[in-house]
């Protein structure tokens, strides 16, 4: 087992310090850009005010990172093994720095244009692109881990969409017995709970991914190429949770608008259904060790809810734009990472 205190994270010199700062920046940006996905429907249906929604998401993100790291670490292990950077620790830490720098560039550009892109996919693409730059081939790529990524994409879309459709259909049948106006207060409360669940699962999924990268950086800094026993220390759980929560607290309105208000108009019971469907999709993926996109799971659930009323109730242009963004993330971020890695190699040579 790796001796894992805070000091060990910086034992590789200046590049290690840069790598850890970049990992921290990526965690912050993830909380910043992905926070609206957990609370978007809750705010758009007026179940919570933006201030209360962001506060709720911040707290539940923290809880998700911490609790999931204690009970199940399989997503972190998958990300840890997604790619390697060779045996030269100096080259490896430079490649990791380049990958993380590329992810931050990709995430900030996406946020600027109000596009709910996937930091999860960007993370995987960035690490893969850097590994390709090191080896000049796919020799450093973890095949088994990549299969989990691809399976997770399919699973999260299918489960999110299907559950969104099913849950809202069942809910609609139940509320037919009552006045919709009379149930609005109850569903506002239920949606607050389902949004809290969604925020919890965002922290659980994405927190695990960045913990995996952080541990990868520590192993590289220590000159280790094999994992031994995978261990997540308490301080790293708390550190990741705090940084992500702080990023969540600064989340913006642009992505809230793109995810919920522009794609499909939702009532409180529909927002509840979308949040519950997305959360269950993420929960299943987490226990299966599949690093999936929280944005993708939530968006698929919203589309399933909209489709239950008829295809014309879904803004397919917005959905199509996001699909194109997801499809571009893997080659786009990987290519940026490849170029930045080559540039970093020139700088350190």
N, C-alpha and C positions, 0 to 999 in steps of 0.2 A: 504494500500500500504506500502511496506517495505521502511523505510528510507534508502536510498541507496547511501551513499557516499563511498569514498575509504576506510575510516577508518572502516566502517561496515564490510568490507570483511575480516578483521583480528581480529574481536572481540571475537573469540572463543579460543584464546590462541595459543601456539606453533603449534598445529595440524592444525589450520586454516591457519597459515602462510605457513606451508608445503603444504597444499592443494592448496592454491592460486599459489604457486610457481610451483607446478606440473601441474596445469591447464595451466599456462603460457608456461611451457615446451611442453605440448601436442599441444598447438596452434602453437608454433614455429616449432615443428616437422611436423605438418600437412602442413604448408606452405613450409617446406623444402622438404618433400617427394612427395607432391601432385602438386607442381608447375610445374614440367615437363609435367604433363598430360594436362595442359592447353596450353602449347607452343610446345609440342613435334612435332606435324605435321608441324607446321609453320617453325621450325628449320630444320627438316629433308628434307623439300622441298626447302630449301635455300631461303624462302621468307623473313626471318629475320635471322640475325646472332644470335648466342647464347646470346651474351651480350645484344643486343637490345631486344631480346625475353624475357629474364629474367627481364629486366627493365620494359618492358610493362606489364608482368604478375604481377610484384610487385605492380605497380600503380593500375592496374585493380582489383587485389585482395583487396586492401584497399578500393577502391570505392564500390566493391560488398558487403563487410561486412557492411560498413556504410550505404549505400543507402537502402539495403534490410532490415536492422534493423529499419529504419525509416518507410518504407512503408508496411512491412509485417513481423510479428514476429512469425508466426505459427510454423515454424520448431523449433525455440527455445522453444516454449511451449511444443511441442511434446517430445523433448529430456528431458526437465525439468521433465516431468511426466513419463518417461520411467521406473523408479523404485524408491523405497524409502528404507531408511535404519533404520527405526524404530524411536522411540521417544527419545532414549538416544543420546544426541548430541555428547558425547565423542565417543561412538561406531560408530555413523553415520559418523562423520568426519574422523575417522580412516578408515572406509570402503571406503569412497570416495578417500582418499589418496591411498589406496591399488589399487583401480580400475584404477586410473590415472597412478600410477607407472607401472602397468601391461601394459597399453596402450603404454607407452613410450618404454618399453622393446620390445613389439611386433613390433612397428613401426621401431625402429632402426635395429632390426634383419632383417626385410623385406627389408629395404633400403640397408643394407650391401650386401645382396644377389641380389640386383637389381630387386626385385619383386615389381611390382606396386600394393601393397595390399591396402585395404580400411581402412583408419583411422576411417571413419564413422562407419563401422561395428565393428571395434575394440573398439571404444568408447561405443557403445551400448552393446557389449558383455562384456566389462570390468565392466560397471555399473551393468549389470544383474548378473554377477558372484559374485560380491561383495554383492549384495542384497541377493542372495541365501545363501551366507555364514552367513549373519546376521540372517535370518529367518529360515534357514535349509529347506526351501521350496520356492515355487514360489509366496508366499503370498504378497511379496512386489513388484511384477512385475505389471506394468501398461498394462493391456490387450489391451485396445483400442490403446495405443501408439505402442505396438508391432505389432498390425494388420497393422498399417500405415507403419511400417518398412518393413514388409513382402510384402505388396502391392507395396511399393516403389521399392523393388528389381525387381519384375516382370515388373512393369511399365517402369522403366528406361531402362531395357534391351530391352523390346519390342519396345518402342518408339525410343530409340537410334538406334537400328539396322534397324528398318523400315524406319525411316527418313533418315539415312545414305544411304540406298539403293535407296530410292525415289529421294532424292535431287541430288545425283550424277548421277542418270539415266537421270533426266531432264536436268541437266547441260551438260551432254554429248551430248544430242540431240541438245541443243542450240549451242554448240561450233562446231558442225559438219558443220555449215554454214561458219565457219571461220577457218583460219589456227591456229592450236594449239599453234604454236610458236608465232603467232601474238597476242594471248590472254594471254600469260604467264605473262606479266607485270601487266595486269589488275587483274588476279587471285592472283598474289603475293600480291597486295594491298588488295584485298578482303579477302585473307586468314589472313592477318595481322589484319583486322577488326574482322573476325570471331574468331581468337585466343584471341583478346581482350575481346570479348563477353564471350568466354569460361572461361577466367581468372576471369572475373567479376562474372560469375555464380558460379565458385569455391568458391570465397570469400563469395558470398551470401549464399550458401548452408552450407559450412563448418563453416563459421564464426558464423552463427546462432546456430549451434550445440554446439559450445564451449561457446557461450554466455549463452545458456541454462544451461550448466554444471556449469558455473561460478555463475550464480544466484542460482542454487541448493546449491552450496557450501556456499554462503552467508546466505541463509535461515537456513541451518544446523548449521552454526556457531552462528546464532542468536537464536537457539533453537526453530525455527518455524517448524511446520509439515504441515501447510496448506498455500497455496499460496496467497490467497486474490487476489488482482488485480496484474496481471503480468505487470511488468514495466521494460524497458531497459533504463538505464540512458545514457546520452550522453558520459560521460567519459568512460563507458564500451565499447561502440561502437568504440570509437577512440582507446582505449587500445588494443582491440582485433584486429582491423584492422592493427595497427602498428606492433604488434608482428607477425601476419601472413605474412605481407609484408616483414618483415625482414627475416623470414624463407624462403620465396619465393626467396629472393635475393641470398640465399646460396644453391638453388636447384642444384642437380647434373646431370651428363650426363647419368648415368647408366639407370635410369628409362626412360629417353628420348629414349634411344636405344631399350629398351624392348617394350615400348608402340608403337612406330611408325616404327622404322627401321627394327626390327626383325619380327614384326607381319605381316605387309603388306607394300610393297613399294608404296609410294603415289606420284602423281604429284600434282602441286599446286591446280588445280581445285578439285582434290579428297580430299586434305587436307582441303580446304575451306568447302566442303560438310560435312566432318566428324566433323569439329569444329561447324558448324552451327547446325547440327543434335544433337550433344551432348549438346549444349547450350540450345536449345529449350526443350530438355528432362528435363534438370535441372530446367529451368524456370517453366515449368508446375508442376514439383514436388514441387518446393518451394512454389508456391501459393496454392498448395493443402495441405501444411503442412507435406509433406512426406520427412523424412531425408534419402536421398539416397546417394549412393557412386558416387562421381564425377569421380573417376577412372572407375567405372563400366559403367556409362553413356557414357563416351568418348570411352572406349574400344569397347562397343557394336556398337557405331557409326562407328568406324574404320572398324570393321568386316563387317558391312552392306555395306560400300563402297567397300571393297575388294570382297565381295560376288557378287556384281553387275557385276563384270567382270568374275565371275565363281568361284566355290568353291576352285579350285586349286590355286587361287591367295591369299588365306588366309593361313597363317601358323597355322594350327589347333593345332599343338603341343604346341606352345606358348600360344595360347588361352586356351587350356586345362589345362596347368600349372596354369594359372591365375584363372581359374574356380575352380580348386582344392584349391588354396590359399584362395579364397573367402569362399568356403565351410568350410574350416578349421578355418577361422577367428573366427566365432561365438563360436564353442565349444572350440577351442584352447585358445583364449584370455580369454574367460569366465572361463576356468579351471585355467589358470594362476592367474587370478584375485581372484578366490575362494581361492587358496592356499596362495597367498600373503595377502589376508584379514585375514585369520586364523592366519598367522604369525604375522601380526600387532596386532591382538587381544591379542596374547601371550605377545607381547612387552609392551602393555599398561596396562596389568592386574597387 
